[in-house]
Amino acid sequence: MRVAGPMGFAMLLKKASLVGAFFMGVIWQLPAQAFCPTPVDPQRVSVRQVVDGDTVRLVDGRSVRLIGINAPEIGRKGRASEPFAEAARQRLQALVKASGGEVGLVPGVESRDKYGRTLAHIYGRSGDNFEAQLLSEGLGYHVAVAPNVSLTGCQQQAERAARQLKVGLWRQTPVIPAVQLQNSGFALIGGEVKDIERNRGGIWVEIDSALVVQVPARLQRNFPPSFFDGLKGSSVEVRGWVLDRSRKGGLKAGQKRWLLPLTDPAMLERVER
């Protein structure tokens, strides 16, 4: 059974206070297969619960973190949910329901994260890739963490479609200028590359004298030699999980407060000025 069309899905969510206007006004449907191909013979599993926009819990007890998407965080411990967090969870619930509660599971090359969750791509009964579907509707950000990057290209296309139509998270730009960074955590950051250094710790890219992007030595082999050619002086957009180095006993002389480890070339893009 194919996922409900725009009107059907809008009716499913019309009572959701945070998302009704968004889905009623601008939700659009593209087949997820247009972005990510259907795999051959995925493992069939039953979903017990949708935890949030990028995590589900299976009947067999496993928690599954969807590969390639970072959905807004659901509020916990007194903190408010991030914009579109509830929309992402409810959309994923609708996709699971449309698939009869049973989905296709394709584990990643790295099959578990540091929290013990299964890392996998998930497909609906009709072959729709759920990560691509959510990305194409602006309900999450594309992320690429090596070695689980087999669908990076089609997932990027899905996100670009949402970005071009300015739906969901892209209704207003979420890109933060590097000089305005104030918090650690996931972020999309824009700025100009001021310097590039190489040492035994990896490659260090300084952005607007405010942020340092690190390619760890162990991941350098994933970056083509030409990746950094002409990068100095370019405007870039980088995404990932920002670390606050001032929280670990103070900064060393010359260190920038904000550090972003780069997990894959797809997480840094050159942009037009």
C-alpha positions as CSV (number, residue, x, y, z in Angstrom):
1,M,0.0,0.0,0.0
2,R,1.4,3.4,-0.9
3,V,1.7,6.2,1.6
4,A,-1.3,8.5,1.8
5,G,-1.3,11.4,-0.5
6,P,-1.1,15.1,0.5
7,M,-4.8,15.5,1.5
8,G,-5.0,12.1,3.3
9,F,-1.9,12.9,5.3
10,A,-3.1,16.4,6.1
11,M,-6.3,14.9,7.6
12,L,-4.2,12.5,9.7
13,L,-2.3,15.5,11.3
14,K,-4.9,18.2,11.4
15,K,-5.2,18.0,15.1
16,A,-1.5,18.3,15.8
17,S,-1.1,21.9,17.0
18,L,2.5,22.3,16.0
19,V,2.3,21.0,12.5
20,G,-1.3,21.4,11.2
21,A,-0.7,24.7,9.3
22,F,2.5,23.4,7.8
23,F,1.1,20.1,6.4
24,M,-2.3,21.6,5.4
25,G,-0.5,24.4,3.4
26,V,2.6,23.1,1.8
27,I,3.0,19.3,2.2
28,W,3.9,17.6,-1.0
29,Q,4.5,14.1,-2.1
30,L,7.3,12.6,-4.2
31,P,7.9,8.9,-4.3
32,A,10.9,8.1,-2.1
33,Q,12.1,5.7,-4.8
34,A,12.9,8.8,-6.9
35,F,15.7,9.6,-4.4
36,C,16.8,6.2,-3.0
37,P,16.6,2.8,-4.7
38,T,14.6,0.0,-3.2
39,P,17.0,-2.7,-1.8
40,V,16.9,-6.3,-2.7
41,D,15.2,-8.5,0.0
42,P,15.5,-6.3,3.1
43,Q,14.9,-7.9,6.5
44,R,11.2,-7.7,7.5
45,V,10.6,-6.4,11.0
46,S,7.7,-5.1,13.0
47,V,7.7,-1.7,14.7
48,R,6.4,-1.4,18.2
49,Q,6.9,2.4,18.7
50,V,8.1,5.5,16.9
51,V,10.3,7.3,19.4
52,D,11.0,10.4,17.4
53,G,11.6,11.5,13.8
54,D,14.7,9.3,13.3
55,T,14.3,6.4,15.8
56,V,11.9,3.5,16.1
57,R,11.7,0.6,18.6
58,L,11.0,-2.8,17.2
59,V,8.8,-5.6,18.6
60,D,12.0,-7.7,19.1
61,G,13.2,-5.0,21.5
62,R,15.8,-3.3,19.3
63,S,16.0,0.5,19.0
64,V,16.8,1.5,15.4
65,R,18.4,4.8,14.5
66,L,17.7,5.7,10.9
67,I,20.9,6.3,8.8
68,G,21.4,9.6,7.1
69,I,18.9,11.8,8.8
70,N,19.0,13.9,12.0
71,A,15.5,14.9,13.0
72,P,14.7,17.8,15.5
73,E,14.9,16.7,19.1
74,I,11.7,15.9,21.1
75,G,11.7,17.9,24.4
76,R,12.6,15.9,27.5
77,K,13.3,16.7,31.1
78,G,11.4,20.0,31.0
79,R,12.9,21.2,27.8
80,A,10.7,22.2,24.9
81,S,10.7,20.3,21.6
82,E,12.6,21.8,18.7
83,P,10.6,23.1,15.8
84,F,9.1,20.3,13.7
85,A,10.2,17.6,16.1
86,E,6.6,16.5,16.7
87,A,5.8,16.8,13.0
88,A,8.7,14.5,12.2
89,R,7.6,11.9,14.7
90,Q,4.0,12.0,13.6
91,R,5.0,11.7,9.9
92,L,7.2,8.7,10.7
93,Q,4.3,7.2,12.6
94,A,2.1,7.7,9.6
95,L,4.6,6.1,7.3
96,V,4.9,3.1,9.6
97,K,1.1,2.8,9.8
98,A,0.8,3.0,6.0
99,S,3.2,0.1,5.8
100,G,1.0,-2.0,8.2
101,G,3.5,-1.7,11.0
102,E,6.0,-3.9,9.2
103,V,9.1,-2.4,7.5
104,G,12.1,-3.4,5.6
105,L,15.4,-3.1,7.5
106,V,18.9,-2.7,5.9
107,P,21.6,-2.5,8.5
108,G,24.6,-0.2,7.9
109,V,28.2,-1.2,7.4
110,E,28.6,-0.1,11.0
111,S,25.6,-1.8,12.5
112,R,25.5,-0.2,16.0
113,D,26.1,3.2,17.5
114,K,27.8,4.1,20.8
115,Y,24.4,3.9,22.5
116,G,23.8,0.3,21.3
117,R,21.1,1.2,18.8
118,T,20.9,-0.6,15.5
119,L,21.9,1.7,12.6
120,A,19.8,1.0,9.5
121,H,17.9,2.2,6.5
122,I,14.1,1.6,6.7
123,Y,11.7,1.0,3.8
124,G,8.0,0.8,3.6
125,R,5.9,-2.0,2.2
126,S,5.9,-0.3,-1.3
127,G,9.6,0.2,-1.3
128,D,9.7,3.9,-0.1
129,N,12.8,4.8,1.8
130,F,11.6,6.5,5.0
131,E,14.7,8.7,5.5
132,A,14.4,10.1,2.0
133,Q,10.7,10.7,2.5
134,L,11.3,12.7,5.7
135,L,14.2,14.6,4.1
136,S,12.1,15.5,1.1
137,E,9.4,17.0,3.3
138,G,11.9,19.1,5.3
139,L,11.4,17.1,8.5
140,G,15.1,16.4,9.2
141,Y,18.6,17.3,8.1
142,H,20.8,15.0,6.0
143,V,23.9,13.7,7.8
144,A,26.7,11.5,6.6
145,V,28.7,9.5,9.1
146,A,31.3,7.1,7.6
147,P,31.2,4.2,6.9
148,N,27.4,4.4,6.6
149,V,27.3,6.6,3.5
150,S,25.9,4.3,0.8
151,L,22.8,6.5,0.2
152,T,24.4,9.9,0.7
153,G,23.8,11.0,-2.9
154,C,20.1,10.3,-3.0
155,Q,19.5,11.6,0.5
156,Q,21.2,14.8,-0.4
157,Q,18.9,15.1,-3.4
158,A,15.9,14.6,-1.2
159,E,17.0,17.3,1.2
160,R,17.7,19.7,-1.7
161,A,14.2,19.2,-3.0
162,A,12.8,20.3,0.4
163,R,15.2,23.2,0.5
164,Q,14.3,24.5,-2.9
165,L,10.6,24.4,-2.0
166,K,11.2,25.9,1.4
167,V,9.2,23.4,3.3
168,G,9.5,22.3,6.9
169,L,12.8,23.2,8.5
170,W,13.7,25.1,5.3
171,R,10.9,27.7,5.6
172,Q,13.5,29.9,7.1
173,T,17.2,29.3,6.8
174,P,18.6,27.3,9.7
175,V,22.2,28.2,8.7
176,I,24.0,30.0,11.5
177,P,27.0,32.3,10.8
178,A,30.1,30.9,12.4
179,V,30.7,34.1,14.3
180,Q,27.2,33.7,16.0
181,L,27.8,30.3,17.4
182,Q,26.6,30.1,21.0
183,N,25.8,26.5,21.8
184,S,27.2,23.0,21.3
185,G,25.1,20.4,19.5
186,F,24.0,19.8,15.9
187,A,24.1,22.8,13.7
188,L,24.4,24.1,10.1
189,I,27.1,26.7,9.9
190,G,28.1,29.2,7.2
191,G,31.3,31.2,6.8
192,E,34.5,31.7,5.0
193,V,37.5,29.4,5.1
194,K,40.4,31.5,6.6
195,D,43.1,28.8,7.0
196,I,43.8,25.1,6.5
197,E,46.5,23.2,8.5
198,R,47.6,19.6,8.5
199,N,49.3,17.7,11.3
200,R,49.3,14.3,12.9
201,G,45.8,15.0,14.4
202,G,44.3,15.4,10.9
203,I,43.3,18.4,8.8
204,W,42.0,21.6,10.5
205,V,39.9,24.1,8.6
206,E,39.3,27.5,10.3
207,I,36.1,29.3,9.5
208,D,35.7,33.0,10.2
209,S,38.2,32.8,13.0
210,A,35.4,31.4,15.1
211,L,35.1,27.7,14.3
212,V,37.6,24.9,13.6
213,V,36.4,22.0,11.5
214,Q,38.6,18.8,12.0
215,V,39.0,15.9,9.6
216,P,40.4,13.3,12.0
217,A,43.5,11.4,10.7
218,R,41.6,8.1,10.7
219,L,39.0,9.6,8.3
220,Q,41.3,11.4,5.9
221,R,41.3,8.5,3.5
222,N,37.6,9.2,2.9
223,F,38.4,12.7,1.5
224,P,39.7,12.9,-2.1
225,P,43.0,14.7,-2.5
226,S,41.3,17.5,-4.4
227,F,38.7,18.1,-1.8
228,F,40.7,20.9,-0.1
229,D,42.1,22.4,-3.4
230,G,41.1,26.1,-3.5
231,L,39.0,25.8,-0.4
232,K,40.8,28.6,1.4
233,G,39.0,31.9,0.8
234,S,35.8,30.0,-0.2
235,S,32.4,30.4,1.4
236,V,31.2,27.1,2.8
237,E,28.3,25.5,4.6
238,V,29.3,22.8,7.1
239,R,27.1,20.7,9.3
240,G,27.6,18.3,12.2
241,W,27.8,18.2,16.0
242,V,29.7,21.2,17.4
243,L,31.8,20.7,20.6
244,D,32.6,23.5,23.1
245,R,36.2,23.1,24.0
246,S,36.0,25.6,26.8
247,R,34.1,23.1,28.9
248,K,37.1,20.8,29.2
249,G,39.2,22.8,31.6
250,G,39.9,25.9,29.4
251,L,41.3,26.5,26.0
252,K,44.9,26.3,25.0
253,A,46.7,29.3,23.6
254,G,45.5,29.9,20.0
255,Q,42.6,27.4,20.1
256,K,39.2,28.3,18.9
257,R,36.3,27.6,21.3
258,W,34.1,25.8,18.8
259,L,35.2,22.5,17.2
260,L,33.3,20.5,14.6
261,P,34.6,17.0,13.7
262,L,33.9,16.3,10.0
263,T,32.5,12.8,9.5
264,D,32.3,12.8,5.6
265,P,32.9,15.1,2.6
266,A,29.2,15.5,2.2
267,M,29.0,17.4,5.5
268,L,30.9,20.4,3.9
269,E,29.8,22.2,0.8
270,R,31.1,25.2,-1.1
271,V,28.4,27.8,-1.6
272,E,28.1,30.8,-3.9
273,R,28.8,34.2,-2.3
